Amino acid sequence: SLKDMKLDASSNTFTSTIDNAKGVGNLWSSQPFTWQLTDQFDVPAVSFRNYKGMKSKKYDDQWHLKATNKIKSSNVRFLSVIQVSADGKLLPVKEMAASSGVTKLTIGDWQIEASLSYDAAPQLIINSTKRNTAFAAYGAEIELKGKAFKPANQGNSMLVEWVDGKMKFSEVADEAVRPIR
């Protein structure tokens, strides 16, 4: 954030207000985690420009938030939902009781299901309760207006939208996630 950021570690939320916009983020994880909030860069941000006649640019300090798992693990899943509003009105996030490692949320007209447990296959499903849009990452199937859609290749991301009275289906192959370390 370019301006002051607030953290509420007890509810795993962070907030930033900039001029005419407000943003609130929520974070969930498969592992317990800790927060770190600072108004400094980990490494000083300086742009070195090697073009003749151009000077290096110094960046103003910005707020940075870091979530770190408490227990060393080779596998961690995170889910973050960030709402941004020009009028400051944000929708409440209603969390249902997680079952079998699946976190279920309702935010306004949207429902989100995310598999955060490594005991289950990865899954992210987002759909509108008005049944106008459905999205799935890693899913085997999604449904919109009573019609089921399956990917050509298991694990592809899918998007179904009801646009101008017609069902539009898109599918994209995901790139393999490579370990950072």
C-alpha positions in Angstrom: 0.0 0.0 0.0 1.2 3.5 -0.7 -0.3 4.7 2.6 -0.8 3.4 6.1 -2.0 -0.2 6.3 -3.7 -1.7 9.3 -3.6 -5.3 10.5 -6.0 -7.3 12.6 -4.2 -10.5 13.2 -7.0 -11.9 15.3 -9.4 -11.9 12.3 -6.6 -12.3 9.7 -7.6 -9.1 7.9 -5.7 -6.1 6.6 -7.0 -2.7 5.5 -5.7 0.2 3.5 -7.3 3.4 2.6 -5.9 5.6 -0.2 -7.6 8.8 -1.3 -11.0 7.7 -2.5 -10.5 3.9 -2.2 -10.6 1.4 0.6 -9.3 -2.1 0.4 -9.8 -5.0 2.9 -8.1 -8.3 2.6 -8.7 -11.6 4.3 -6.3 -14.5 4.5 -6.7 -18.2 5.2 -4.0 -20.9 5.2 -3.6 -24.6 5.5 -1.0 -23.9 8.2 -0.9 -21.5 11.2 0.9 -18.3 10.2 2.3 -15.0 11.6 2.1 -11.5 10.2 4.7 -8.9 9.7 3.7 -5.3 8.7 6.3 -2.6 7.8 6.5 0.6 5.9 9.9 -0.3 4.5 11.1 -2.4 1.6 13.0 -5.6 2.5 15.6 -4.5 0.0 15.8 -0.7 -0.7 13.9 0.0 -3.9 16.0 2.0 -6.2 15.7 1.9 -10.0 19.1 2.1 -11.7 18.8 3.6 -15.2 21.7 3.2 -17.4 20.4 5.4 -20.2 22.4 8.4 -21.0 21.1 11.5 -19.2 18.7 9.6 -16.9 19.0 9.6 -13.2 18.2 6.8 -10.7 14.8 7.0 -9.3 14.2 6.8 -5.5 10.9 5.2 -4.5 8.8 6.5 -1.6 8.3 4.0 1.3 5.3 1.7 0.9 3.5 -0.5 3.3 4.2 -4.3 3.0 2.5 -7.2 4.6 4.0 -10.6 4.9 2.4 -13.8 6.1 4.8 -16.6 7.1 3.8 -20.1 8.1 4.8 -20.9 11.8 5.7 -24.5 11.1 8.3 -25.4 8.4 6.4 -27.3 5.7 7.1 -28.2 2.1 3.4 -27.7 1.3 1.3 -24.7 2.2 -1.9 -23.4 0.6 -3.1 -19.8 1.0 -6.4 -18.2 0.0 -6.7 -14.4 0.0 -9.8 -12.4 -0.8 -9.3 -8.7 -1.4 -12.2 -6.2 -1.8 -11.6 -2.7 -3.1 -14.3 0.0 -2.9 -14.4 3.6 -4.0 -17.2 4.5 -1.6 -15.7 2.5 1.3 -18.7 0.1 1.5 -17.4 -3.5 1.6 -19.4 -6.7 1.8 -19.3 -8.9 4.9 -17.3 -12.1 4.5 -19.3 -15.0 5.9 -17.3 -18.1 6.6 -19.0 -21.4 6.9 -17.5 -24.1 9.1 -14.7 -25.7 7.1 -15.2 -29.4 6.4 -12.6 -31.9 5.1 -10.1 -29.0 4.6 -12.5 -27.0 2.4 -13.0 -23.4 3.3 -16.4 -22.0 2.2 -17.2 -18.3 2.0 -20.1 -16.1 1.0 -19.4 -12.5 0.0 -22.5 -10.7 -1.3 -23.7 -12.7 -4.3 -20.5 -14.7 -4.5 -19.7 -18.1 -3.1 -16.1 -19.4 -2.8 -14.9 -22.9 -2.0 -11.2 -23.5 -1.6 -9.4 -26.7 -0.7 -6.7 -25.6 1.7 -5.8 -29.1 3.0 -3.0 -31.1 1.4 -5.1 -34.2 2.3 -7.4 -33.3 -0.6 -6.8 -32.4 -4.2 -6.4 -28.6 -4.9 -9.7 -26.9 -5.7 -11.0 -23.4 -6.1 -14.6 -22.8 -7.2 -16.2 -19.3 -7.4 -19.7 -18.7 -8.5 -22.4 -16.0 -8.3 -25.5 -16.9 -6.4 -27.4 -15.2 -9.2 -26.0 -18.0 -11.5 -24.5 -15.7 -14.0 -20.9 -16.8 -13.6 -18.9 -19.8 -12.4 -15.2 -20.4 -12.3 -13.1 -23.4 -11.3 -9.4 -23.9 -11.0 -8.3 -27.6 -10.8 -11.9 -28.7 -10.7 -13.4 -31.7 -12.4 -16.7 -30.0 -13.2 -18.6 -26.7 -12.8 -22.3 -26.0 -13.1 -24.2 -22.9 -14.3 -28.0 -22.7 -14.6 -28.3 -26.5 -14.2 -25.8 -27.3 -16.9 -22.6 -29.1 -16.0 -19.3 -28.4 -17.8 -16.2 -30.7 -17.7 -12.7 -29.7 -18.8 -11.2 -31.4 -21.9 -8.1 -32.1 -19.7 -8.5 -32.8 -16.0 -7.3 -29.9 -13.8 -7.7 -27.1 -16.4 -9.3 -23.8 -15.3 -12.8 -23.2 -16.5 -15.0 -20.2 -16.8 -18.7 -20.2 -17.6 -20.7 -17.0 -18.1 -24.3 -16.3 -19.1 -24.0 -13.4 -21.5 -26.7 -12.0 -23.7 -28.9 -15.0 -23.2 -26.1 -17.4 -24.2 -23.8 -19.7 -22.2 -20.1 -19.0 -22.9 -17.5 -21.6 -21.8 -13.8 -21.0 -21.7 -11.1 -23.4 -20.6 -7.3 -22.8 -20.1 -4.6 -25.3 -19.4 -2.7 -24.4 -16.2 1.0 -24.1 -16.0 2.7 -26.4 -13.6 3.7 -24.8 -10.3 7.4 -25.0 -9.8 8.8 -25.1 -6.2 10.5 -21.8 -5.2 13.1 -23.6 -3.2 
